[in-house]
Amino acid sequence: MSSAPSSSTAPAAPVAAAPVAAAPGPSRTALVRRARRINRELAELYPDAHCELDFSSPLELLIATILSAQCTDKRVNLVTPLLFARYRTAVDYAAADRDEVEKIVMSTGFFRAKTTSIIGLGQALCERFGGEVPARLRDLVTLPGVGRKTANVVLGNAFGVPGITVDTHFGRLSRRFGWTTSDEPEKVEQEVAGLFPRSEWTVLSHRLIWHGRRVCHSRRPACGACTLARLCPAFGEGPTDPVVAGRLVKSGPFS
């Protein structure tokens, strides 16, 4: 005789929780407005922001910017007076004595590679540009030792052609301000450029670099002493106590 079927039922399978949607970021309009407000605040904070490399010609700025790789502007400015006195033209650099140049620029670091770039730069300028520094980005980036960052420094500060200089400070602050999430300099340049009028690009670069050197440091930003605190999505990455943060602020000069 068969047994009666059991009245018990199998337990229901647990229902998976719905994924929590990420909080939406600011609208494009809000992002642009906040970015431009930050720029205005920086303009008030650093009314004299400028390139901190010393130069008197496009060629001098080009050489100084090459030397500034992995080196402070202050150190470069200690080296360039002698270098610029010895070598005044592209022809001079093209025919420069390697040992002499290396001795002059040694304290800037990577002096052998920099010497190779400087001499090669002089030769390329003589061979392809009549000994003159070209005023177009597409020409500048073909020169030894010159990438987009160096080219934009020269264009913006020697020729008055607006350009964004994505150095380590500019990239770091752009990410903290929420203007970009990228670590790629060219992508940072493109995304930030879209937030500001072209006429602001060069001076914006100076303002962010100045703020990065003085307040918004890489490891311990002085959040509690920052005038941009109420506008900054990254507020709190560094000490928020005003007294503690105030001790982290560097007054400069950096040149």
N, C-alpha and C positions, 0 to 999 in steps of 0.2 A: 504494500500500500504506500503510495507516494506521499511525502510530507507536504503540508500546506505551504504555499509561497510566503516568504518573509515579508512583513509589512514595512521593514526598515528601508530607507533610501540612502544612496551614496551621498556623502557630503558634497556640497557645491564647491566648484573650484574657486579659489580666491580671485577676486577681480583686481587686475593690475591698476595701480594708481595712475591717473593721467599725468603725463609729464608737465612739470611747471614751466610755463613759458618764461623766457628771459625778459627782464624789464626792457621795454623799448628805449632806444637811445633818443637823443634830442632830434627834433626835426631838422631838416636842412636849414630852414630859416633861422631856427633857434641857435644852431651851431654857428652860422655865419655871424649872427648878432653878438653872441658871446665872444667869438674869436676877435671881432673888431673892437669890442669893449675892452678886452684884454690888451689889444694893441694900443688903444688910447691910454690906458692906465700905464703901460710901459713907456709910452712917449712922455708922460708927465714925470715918471720916475727917472728916466734916462734921457733928458732933453739933448744931451751932447753925445749920444751913442754914435760911434764911428768905428771904422777899421783901426785896430790897435797896432797894426804893422806900420812902420815908418817907411815912406817912399816919396819920390818926387817925379816919377814917370811910370808909364805902364810897364816898362821893362823891369824897373826896380821892384814894383809890386809883384810881378810875376815871379821873379827870383825869390823874393821874401816869402811868398806864399808856398813855394816849393820847399823852402827851408823850414817852414812852420809845421810840416808833417811830424807828428809825434814830438813836438817841441813847443815850448811856450813862446808867445809873441815877445815877451820881455827878453828872453835869451836871443831870439832872432835879431831884435833891435840892438843888441850889444855887438852882434857879429857883422851886420850889414854895413855900418859906416866904413869899415876898412875894405870890405868886398866891393862896395860901390865906388870907392875912391880908386881902386886898382882897375876895375873893369867897368867901363862906362857905356859901352855899346854892345850890340849882338856880335859884332866882329871881334871885339875883345874877348868875349866869352868863348866864341868859336875857336880862338887860338890860345886859350888860357892854358897855363901850365898846371897839369893835374895835381901834382904834389903841393903846389902853392895854394890852390883852391881848397884842397882837402885840409890843409893846416888851418886855413881861415874858418872853415865851416865845421870843423871837427866837433865843437862843443854842442852843436845842434842835434847830434845823433845821426846814425845811418849816413855818415858823411861821405862814404865812398859812393853809395847809390845816388845821393844828392848831387855829388860832383859830376857823376856820369850824366844825370839829367840836365844839369846846368850847362855843361859843355855841349851836349847834344842839342839842347834848346837853342843855343847860340848858332850852331851850325844849321839847324832847321830853319831858323828865322832868316838867315842869310841866303840859304838855298831856295826857299820857297816864298818868302814874304818881303824880300828886299831889305832885310835887316830890321823891319818894323814889327811890333806886336800887332797881330790882327785884331779887329774889333768885332769878330763874329764867333759865336760859340762853336759852330761846326769846324772852324779853322783852329781855334785854340785847343780843342781836345785832340787834335792830331799831333800836338807837340810833345816831346819827351817830358815825362813827369807831370803832365797836365791832364786832370780829369774834370768832370763837371763842376765839382766844388771849387777848384782853383780857377777855372774859367769864369764862373759866376762872380767870384771875388774881384777878378780883374775887370770884368765887364761893368759891374756895378759901381766900383770905386775909382777906376781909372778912366772909363769911357762914359759913365752915366747911363749905361744900359741896364734897366732893372733886371735883377736876378736874385734867386734864393740860394743862400749858402747853407747847405745841410752838413754842418759839422756835428761832432758828438753832442754839443750842448743843444743845438737847434733840434736835432732829432729827438733827444730826451724830453725836452720841454713840449714839443709838438705832440708827443704821445701822452704826456701827463695832462695836457690841456684838452685831450680828446679830439685833436684835429686829424689824427691818423693813428692807425694801429700797426703800421708797417715799420720794419727795421731796414728796409731797402731805401738808401738815400734818394734814388731817382723817383721812387713812388712817393716818398715823403714830400719831395719837391713838388710833384704834380698835384698831390692832394691839398697841400697847404696853399699853393698858388691859387687854387680855385676859391679860396675863402676871402681873398683880399684883392683890392685894386692893384693892377700891375705897378703903378707908381709907388706902392708901399713896399714892394718886395725887398729891395736892398736894405732900407732902414729897418724893416721888420727883422731881417737877419741879424743886424747889429744889436737890436734891442733884446732878442732872445739870447744871443750869445752873452751879452753883458749880464743879463739876469741869471743865466746858468752859471757863470763864473762867480757871481757875487752872492746869490741867494739859493737858487734851486740846484743844489749840488747833486751829484750822482748818488752817493751813498747816504748822506744825511741832509736832505733839503731842509732849509730853515723855515718850515711851514708856519710856525707861530710868529715869525717876524716878517711874513710876506704880505705885501699890500694886495696881492691877488687872491688871497686865501678864499674869499667868499665866491670867487669865480672859478676856482680850480677844482676839477673833479678828483684830483689826486691829493687833495688836502688831507694830511694825516700820515703820509708816507714818511715824514720826518717829524721831529719833536714839535708839538703844538704849543707847549708852554712858551710864552713870549721871552722870558728871561733865558731859558735854555736855548731857544732858537736864535736869540739875538747874538749869542756867543759864536754861532756858526757863520754869521754874515761876514763876508770878506769885503773890505772897502776898496781894494785895488790900490793904485793902478796896476794894470796887467801888461803895460807896455813900457 
